Amino acid sequence: MSALTVLILFAICLIIAIPVSISLGIVAVLPGAFDPSFTASASYVIRSMVGGIDSFPLLAVPMFVLSGIIMAHGQISKKLFDVFSYFIGKKTAGVPCAVIITCLFYGAISGSAPATVAAVGSMTIPLLLEMGYDKKFSTAIVAVAGGLGVIIPPSIPFIMYAMASGQSVSDLFIAGIVPGLLISALLMAYAYFHCKLVGEDKEKINAEINALHAKGFGTIFKESFFAILSPIIVLGCIYAGIASPTEAAVISVFYALIVSLFIYKTIHIRDIWNIFVEAMKTYAPILFILAASTAFSRVLTLMQVPQTVSAYILDNFTNKIILLLVINVFLLLVGMVMDTTPAILILSPILLPIVTAVGMNPVHFGIMMVVNLAIGFVTPPIGVNLFVASSLTDVPVVDIAVKAMPMIFMFIIALLLITFIPGISLVFV
């Protein structure tokens, strides 16, 4: 069975709505089933699936998922939003910018884009509407800014890329800081332009912000201190060499539990079981995709697909700039139709030899790849962030996508800068 046939069958499985993990398992087994002499027999595929998830760095993923869910239930995002609104709420686009900064900080807690949209959106969108902002704009800005959850460290897709490419998780986390700040700045610039153009209801905004000011900075800071401290503790442990990313993920779980149970008292002991169940339901599909995609990528390697694709692209695109633009377009298209985890695990072994052949740093490529796929979170038809945001406000997904287009354009500007200016990603690596 040829590699092209395998890839076509995989595409057909996705089109007819077979779950991604099952589709990957089917096409991983088929070459060995049709050709008994092929190395990848059914038993080899099963061993690869089990071996693929036997990874210490991979343990960070369920821990960050659990930590994010605990903090969502613990209303950590509300504490973050209040402190940012206190300082910039009265300025032009101050409240939308506070939402973007809250997404940035919450992303540094959860490592997940959909979790960021759900936690920040459920709290900030009603407030934006009370202050007179357009419902579609409010929903779109949370959906797009939620994409920062996978770029600012700690990031679950960075862990997946490290697993697929053999790169350091810590290096990827460090490399994601400046790109995350760059994208945030561009989104805030658009929010400022939009609010200047359409105007704001300053009376309603001032009423809300004055209520925060009436509480006093000391009270606001005291209430938000432990929420702001969370990403500092997690990332500080990693960068100071105190803990590995996996150990830091476990620390974040205990920190989230202690803060939510005993300091903010926003969750109770009886809630913990349901939180664990929710975390398991979130992580279990990821685990099956991980196992199946590991086996599938090994089968593709045995069929020499990465070498064939690499040779074809390098023979036909000799100019580095054109090559990187082609890869970006390809990843943008993939992000529209495939979830981030399988896309990274399947495509990293194929594309990494190509970009390293033209002198691109593997860590730099990892950032570029994740930013590309982050855009996929807000582009139909898959656009997970769009569906999460839509569920919060009942605004149709298409309407959110249309309103988000200018913000997606800002994301793409950041992507091009990240692609062609390596220093943005590698300045601290």
LUMRO-451536 format. One line per field, with one value per residue (C-alpha): z negated, x, y negated. Coordinates in nm, 4 decimals. Layout:
z	[Z, ...];
x	[X, ...];
y	[Y, ...];
END
This chain:
z	[0.0000, 0.1041, -0.1294, 0.0900, 0.0493, -0.3289, -0.3374, -0.1111, -0.3334, -0.6380, -0.4702, -0.3788, -0.7409, -0.8605, -0.5944, -0.6946, -1.0591, -1.2042, -1.5245, -1.4685, -1.7089, -1.5407, -1.1932, -1.2894, -1.4308, -1.1160, -0.8714, -1.0972, -1.0833, -0.7126, -0.5531, -0.7660, -0.7067, -0.3279, -0.3141, -0.5661, -0.4842, -0.6018, -0.9358, -1.1004, -1.1892, -1.4106, -1.7191, -1.6271, -1.6023, -1.9445, -2.1013, -1.9424, -2.0846, -2.4366, -2.4093, -2.2687, -2.5856, -2.8218, -2.8594, -3.1685, -2.9913, -2.8681, -3.2267, -3.2286, -2.9923, -3.2228, -3.5139, -3.3290, -3.2102, -3.5704, -3.6991, -3.4376, -3.5234, -3.8978, -3.8365, -3.6070, -3.8824, -4.1316, -3.9349, -3.9116, -3.5840, -3.7647, -4.0062, -3.7180, -3.5183, -3.8137, -3.8701, -3.5023, -3.4676, -3.7740, -3.5979, -3.2322, -3.2344, -3.1805, -2.8863, -2.5242, -2.4680, -2.8237, -2.9097, -2.5882, -2.6466, -3.0042, -2.8579, -2.6285, -2.9163, -3.1305, -2.8513, -2.8399, -3.2126, -3.2240, -2.9325, -3.1534, -3.4012, -3.1882, -2.8765, -2.6758, -2.4316, -2.4761, -2.8564, -2.8411, -2.6305, -2.8627, -3.1880, -3.0779, -2.8433, -3.0901, -3.3254, -3.0974, -2.8124, -3.0378, -3.1819, -2.8332, -2.7377, -3.0545, -2.9577, -2.6177, -2.3919, -2.0885, -2.1610, -1.8492, -1.9114, -2.2781, -2.1861, -1.9021, -2.1069, -2.3767, -2.1137, -1.9411, -2.2564, -2.3938, -2.1320, -2.3500, -2.5825, -2.3574, -2.2832, -2.6192, -2.8410, -2.9807, -2.6602, -2.5978, -2.2196, -2.3027, -2.5119, -2.2189, -1.9788, -2.2195, -2.2333, -1.8528, -1.7792, -2.0743, -2.1649, -2.5185, -2.6692, -2.8746, -2.5628, -2.3873, -2.6881, -2.6992, -2.3220, -2.3473, -2.5788, -2.3304, -2.0494, -2.3000, -2.4072, -2.0424, -1.9488, -2.2587, -2.1624, -1.8076, -1.9341, -2.1754, -1.8933, -1.6926, -1.9953, -2.0362, -1.6668, -1.6769, -1.9870, -1.8437, -1.5272, -1.6742, -2.0106, -2.3667, -2.6288, -2.8715, -3.1221, -3.1715, -3.1647, -3.4230, -3.6498, -3.6544, -3.6931, -3.9636, -4.1587, -4.1422, -4.2456, -4.5375, -4.6737, -4.6744, -4.5206, -4.8413, -4.8406, -4.4665, -4.4877, -4.7953, -4.6197, -4.2978, -4.4500, -4.4548, -4.1026, -3.9646, -4.1625, -3.9984, -3.6614, -3.8386, -4.0607, -3.7773, -3.5294, -3.8003, -3.9127, -3.5542, -3.4595, -3.7948, -3.7546, -4.0690, -3.8822, -3.5408, -3.3376, -3.4511, -3.8177, -3.7766, -3.6341, -3.9505, -4.1633, -3.9709, -4.0556, -4.4288, -4.4169, -4.2364, -4.4883, -4.7932, -4.6591, -4.5426, -4.8512, -5.1389, -5.0227, -4.7764, -4.8981, -4.5541, -4.5422, -4.8103, -4.8935, -4.7447, -4.4079, -4.3692, -4.2409, -3.9619, -3.8706, -3.8417, -3.6249, -3.3977, -3.3685, -3.2762, -3.0116, -2.8675, -2.8681, -2.7666, -2.3983, -2.3857, -2.5234, -2.2548, -1.9822, -2.1238, -2.1240, -1.7730, -1.6186, -1.7607, -1.5918, -1.2679, -1.2582, -1.3060, -1.0224, -0.7980, -0.8921, -0.7970, -0.4635, -0.4255, -0.3869, -0.5677, -0.3435, -0.0271, -0.1140, -0.2269, 0.0962, 0.3113, 0.1366, 0.1275, 0.4985, 0.5977, 0.3562, 0.3447, 0.2115, -0.1707, -0.1876, 0.0596, -0.1204, -0.4586, -0.3093, -0.1512, -0.4841, -0.6642, -0.4171, -0.4485, -0.8302, -0.8245, -0.6065, -0.8312, -1.1375, -0.9813, -0.9536, -1.2160, -1.5907, -1.7204, -1.8905, -1.5958, -1.3553, -1.5596, -1.6179, -1.2535, -1.0750, -1.2961, -1.1815, -0.8186, -0.8188, -1.0677, -0.8331, -0.5629, -0.7714, -0.9364, -0.5853, -0.5101, -0.8406, -1.0614, -1.4333, -1.5480, -1.8471, -1.6161, -1.3894, -1.6896, -1.7751, -1.4127, -1.3929, -1.7145, -1.6172, -1.2832, -1.4524, -1.7136, -1.4270, -1.3463, -1.6821, -1.5411, -1.1778, -1.0559, -1.0136, -1.3205, -1.5134, -1.8676, -2.0273, -1.8079, -1.9291, -2.2949, -2.2663, -2.0791, -2.3584, -2.6051, -2.4143, -2.1560, -1.8815, -1.5638, -1.4914, -1.1457, -1.2925, -1.5442, -1.2662, -1.0517, -1.3424, -1.4291, -1.0793, -1.1513, -1.4684, -1.2764, -1.0321, -1.3268, -1.4267, -1.0726, -1.0806, -1.4031, -1.2392, -0.9486, -1.1874, -1.3969, -1.0854, -0.9295, -1.2431, -1.4423, -1.7244, -1.8325, -1.9355, -2.0193, -2.2083, -2.5472, -2.4311];
x	[0.0000, 0.1453, 0.1840, -0.0505, -0.3243, -0.2796, -0.3105, -0.6171, -0.7854, -0.7071, -0.8680, -1.1748, -1.2089, -1.2054, -1.4569, -1.7064, -1.6710, -1.4845, -1.3141, -0.9543, -0.8059, -0.9914, -0.9012, -0.5340, -0.5507, -0.7173, -0.4641, -0.1718, -0.2765, -0.3707, -0.0189, 0.0801, -0.2569, -0.2262, 0.1463, 0.2600, 0.6247, 0.5855, 0.7583, 0.4605, 0.2400, -0.0670, 0.1354, 0.3998, 0.1287, -0.0111, 0.3375, 0.3941, 0.0663, 0.1522, 0.5124, 0.4035, 0.2189, 0.4837, 0.6463, 0.7347, 0.7042, 0.3601, 0.2339, 0.2372, -0.0620, -0.3279, -0.1880, -0.2216, -0.5697, -0.6727, -0.5136, -0.6964, -1.0321, -0.9793, -0.8974, -1.1968, -1.4260, -1.2326, -1.3135, -0.9460, -1.0111, -1.2453, -0.9687, -0.7268, -0.9762, -1.0558, -0.6970, -0.6310, -0.9607, -0.8730, -0.5681, -0.6750, -1.0552, -1.1236, -0.8858, -0.9997, -1.0554, -0.9352, -1.1891, -1.1365, -0.7611, -0.8121, -0.9915, -0.6942, -0.4453, -0.6634, -0.6557, -0.2776, -0.2410, -0.5014, -0.3239, -0.0146, -0.2203, -0.4233, -0.2064, -0.5257, -0.7065, -1.0629, -1.0193, -0.9089, -1.2130, -1.4516, -1.3058, -1.2461, -1.5456, -1.8062, -1.7055, -1.6025, -1.8557, -2.1565, -1.9534, -1.8661, -2.2336, -2.3318, -2.0805, -2.2428, -2.0041, -2.1436, -2.2279, -2.0547, -1.7407, -1.7295, -1.7633, -1.5096, -1.2402, -1.2565, -1.2539, -0.9434, -0.7566, -0.8208, -0.5724, -0.2998, -0.3594, -0.1519, 0.1257, 0.2091, 0.3796, 0.2965, 0.1415, 0.0037, 0.0812, 0.4439, 0.4636, 0.3202, 0.5728, 0.8582, 0.7401, 0.7230, 1.0507, 1.2746, 1.3190, 1.3347, 0.9983, 1.1628, 1.3217, 0.9846, 0.8177, 1.0817, 1.0561, 0.6775, 0.6923, 0.7792, 0.5513, 0.2632, 0.3287, 0.3587, 0.0222, -0.1373, -0.0030, -0.1395, -0.4819, -0.4918, -0.3944, -0.6928, -0.9235, -0.8102, -0.8719, -1.2151, -1.3283, -1.2032, -1.4014, -1.7339, -1.7165, -1.7788, -2.0463, -1.8204, -2.1026, -2.1603, -1.7882, -1.7046, -1.9843, -1.8346, -1.4737, -1.5669, -1.7209, -1.3824, -1.2014, -1.4427, -1.3173, -0.9647, -0.6436, -0.5450, -0.8606, -0.8418, -0.4739, -0.5321, -0.8142, -0.6147, -0.2680, -0.2832, -0.4315, -0.1457, 0.1065, -0.0034, 0.1772, 0.4775, 0.5108, 0.4619, 0.6965, 0.9424, 0.9864, 1.0636, 1.3013, 1.4827, 1.5538, 1.3576, 1.1182, 1.0754, 0.7662, 0.5936, 0.6718, 0.5640, 0.2320, 0.1751, 0.2666, 0.0072, -0.2637, -0.1923, -0.1612, -0.4949, -0.6634, -0.5236, -0.6067, -0.9580, -1.0486, -0.8941, -0.8134, -1.0879, -1.3244, -1.4858, -1.4964, -1.5817, -1.4539, -1.7701, -1.6869, -1.3483, -1.4842, -1.6807, -1.3732, -1.1644, -1.4337, -1.4418, -1.0619, -1.0679, -1.3350, -1.1205, -0.7919, -0.9099, -0.9745, -0.6343, -0.4700, -0.6233, -0.5197, -0.1662, -0.1353, -0.2763, -0.0852, 0.2434, 0.1833, 0.0744, 0.3823, 0.6086, 0.4324, 0.4804, 0.8487, 0.8870, 0.7189, 0.9745, 0.7020, 0.8954, 1.1986, 0.9860, 0.7889, 1.1032, 1.2870, 0.9896, 0.9436, 1.3151, 1.3479, 1.0529, 1.0925, 1.4540, 1.3905, 1.3734, 1.1158, 0.8810, 0.9304, 0.8335, 0.5318, 0.4157, 0.4540, 0.2629, -0.0259, -0.0298, -0.0384, -0.3126, -0.5248, -0.4504, -0.5492, -0.8887, -0.9758, -0.7679, -0.7266, -0.3927, -0.2678, -0.2895, -0.1689, 0.1480, 0.2174, 0.1606, 0.3214, 0.6227, 0.8250, 0.7405, 0.8056, 1.0927, 1.3560, 1.2483, 1.2897, 1.6111, 1.7515, 1.7120, 1.8709, 1.5669, 1.6045, 1.3712, 1.2516, 1.1759, 0.9788, 0.7848, 0.6705, 0.5758, 0.3807, 0.1846, 0.0985, -0.0318, -0.2471, -0.3635, -0.5199, -0.7083, -0.8852, -1.0809, -1.1272, -1.4184, -1.5069, -1.3302, -1.2572, -1.2980, -1.2766, -1.5630, -1.7895, -1.6938, -1.7566, -2.0831, -2.2044, -2.1509, -2.3525, -2.5668, -2.4115, -2.3877, -2.0374, -2.0352, -2.1153, -1.8315, -1.5921, -1.6846, -1.6372, -1.3066, -1.1557, -0.9682, -0.8239, -0.7244, -0.5478, -0.3472, -0.2627, -0.1342, 0.0803, 0.2355, 0.2838, 0.4792, 0.6976, 0.7638, 0.8429, 1.0944, 1.2474, 1.3906, 1.5010, 1.1383, 1.1250, 1.4890, 1.5835, 1.5847, 1.6654];
y	[0.0000, -0.3362, -0.6323, -0.8375, -0.5759, -0.5822, -0.9617, -0.9582, -0.6974, -0.9120, -1.2148, -1.0061, -0.8884, -1.2492, -1.3587, -1.0898, -1.2038, -0.9061, -1.0333, -1.1412, -0.8852, -0.5954, -0.7263, -0.7373, -0.3842, -0.2477, -0.3934, -0.2947, 0.0724, 0.0909, 0.0998, 0.4006, 0.5701, 0.5462, 0.6273, 0.8946, 0.8166, 0.4541, 0.3897, 0.2206, 0.5161, 0.4796, 0.5750, 0.3130, 0.0470, 0.1425, 0.1330, -0.2078, -0.3374, -0.2217, -0.3403, -0.6764, -0.7747, -0.6345, -0.9744, -1.1795, -1.5207, -1.4136, -1.3946, -1.7747, -1.7813, -1.6257, -1.8276, -2.1597, -2.0558, -1.9824, -2.3027, -2.5104, -2.3537, -2.4083, -2.7753, -2.8161, -2.6864, -2.8982, -3.2185, -3.3121, -3.4996, -3.7441, -3.8410, -3.9014, -4.1079, -4.3347, -4.4399, -4.5148, -4.7034, -4.9096, -5.0569, -5.0891, -5.0582, -5.4305, -5.4679, -5.4260, -5.0506, -4.9997, -4.7309, -4.5229, -4.5551, -4.4336, -4.1287, -4.0587, -4.0918, -3.8644, -3.6025, -3.6405, -3.5796, -3.3032, -3.1341, -3.1314, -2.9294, -2.6878, -2.6294, -2.5764, -2.8074, -2.6700, -2.6706, -3.0351, -3.1311, -2.9481, -3.0824, -3.4423, -3.4694, -3.3459, -3.6269, -3.9177, -3.9013, -3.9859, -4.2775, -4.4050, -4.3935, -4.5831, -4.8525, -4.8951, -4.7019, -4.5206, -4.1567, -4.0204, -4.2277, -4.1206, -3.7536, -3.7753, -3.9473, -3.6776, -3.3999, -3.5413, -3.6474, -3.2979, -3.1747, -3.3267, -3.0324, -2.8051, -3.0551, -3.2096, -2.9479, -2.7006, -2.5681, -2.2209, -2.2361, -2.3249, -2.0075, -1.8092, -1.9625, -1.8872, -1.5258, -1.4997, -1.6807, -1.6005, -1.9689, -2.1073, -2.1986, -2.4734, -2.6278, -2.6301, -2.7895, -3.0649, -3.1150, -3.1644, -3.4664, -3.7442, -3.6122, -3.5987, -3.9578, -4.0678, -3.9163, -4.0708, -4.4138, -4.3858, -4.2727, -4.5664, -4.8033, -4.6768, -4.7092, -5.0725, -5.1447, -4.9767, -5.1666, -5.4976, -5.4253, -5.3098, -5.4858, -5.3688, -5.4322, -5.6178, -5.6715, -5.2978, -5.2202, -5.4860, -5.3626, -5.0111, -5.1241, -5.3775, -5.0919, -4.9148, -5.2337, -5.2726, -4.9399, -5.0853, -4.9543, -4.7759, -4.5631, -4.4899, -4.3949, -4.1791, -3.9912, -3.9395, -3.8808, -3.5015, -3.4888, -3.7019, -3.4972, -3.1695, -3.2023, -3.3561, -3.0487, -2.7995, -2.9665, -3.0752, -2.7144, -2.6103, -2.8920, -2.8937, -2.5219, -2.4351, -2.2047, -2.0488, -2.1492, -1.8290, -1.8950, -2.2589, -2.1358, -1.9296, -2.2339, -2.4378, -2.1813, -2.1956, -2.5751, -2.6060, -2.3769, -2.5581, -2.9058, -2.8132, -2.6057, -2.7986, -3.1529, -3.2537, -2.9774, -2.9699, -2.5890, -2.3338, -1.9870, -1.8359, -1.9994, -1.8288, -1.4961, -1.6671, -1.8744, -1.5548, -1.3944, -1.7014, -1.6923, -1.3227, -1.3835, -1.6615, -1.4692, -1.1194, -1.2095, -1.3821, -1.0672, -0.8438, -1.0890, -1.0959, -0.7189, -0.6727, -0.9642, -0.8314, -0.4963, -0.6656, -0.8899, -0.5853, -0.4050, -0.7110, -0.7166, -0.3487, -0.4305, -0.7151, -0.9764, -1.2536, -1.1989, -1.1919, -1.5057, -1.6854, -1.6030, -1.7100, -2.0452, -2.1267, -2.0413, -2.2615, -2.5537, -2.6583, -3.0102, -3.0080, -3.2904, -3.1175, -2.7865, -2.9317, -3.1102, -2.7813, -2.5996, -2.8778, -2.8599, -2.4814, -2.4975, -2.7614, -2.5313, -2.2335, -2.4393, -2.5048, -2.1357, -1.9524, -1.9832, -2.1123, -1.7952, -1.5513, -1.8226, -1.8763, -1.5086, -1.4117, -1.7071, -1.7832, -1.4774, -1.5636, -1.9392, -1.9641, -1.8092, -2.0573, -2.3717, -2.2550, -2.1896, -2.5624, -2.6635, -2.7253, -2.6614, -2.3770, -2.5836, -2.8778, -2.6435, -2.5112, -2.8639, -2.9314, -2.6058, -2.6647, -3.0253, -2.8948, -2.6346, -2.8881, -3.0838, -2.7631, -2.7961, -3.0911, -2.9878, -2.7711, -2.4915, -2.3443, -2.6703, -2.5342, -2.8806, -2.9998, -2.7206, -2.7736, -3.1494, -3.0884, -2.8595, -3.1460, -3.4087, -3.2231, -3.4378, -3.2208, -3.0895, -3.2500, -3.5931, -3.5605, -3.4526, -3.7539, -3.9949, -3.8263, -3.8672, -4.1950, -4.0387, -3.7267, -3.9587, -4.1016, -3.7440, -3.6789, -3.9952, -3.8625, -3.5218, -3.6752, -3.8752, -3.5636, -3.3598, -3.5973, -3.7548, -3.4596, -3.6899, -3.7395, -3.3745, -3.3077, -3.6267, -3.4491, -3.0935];
END
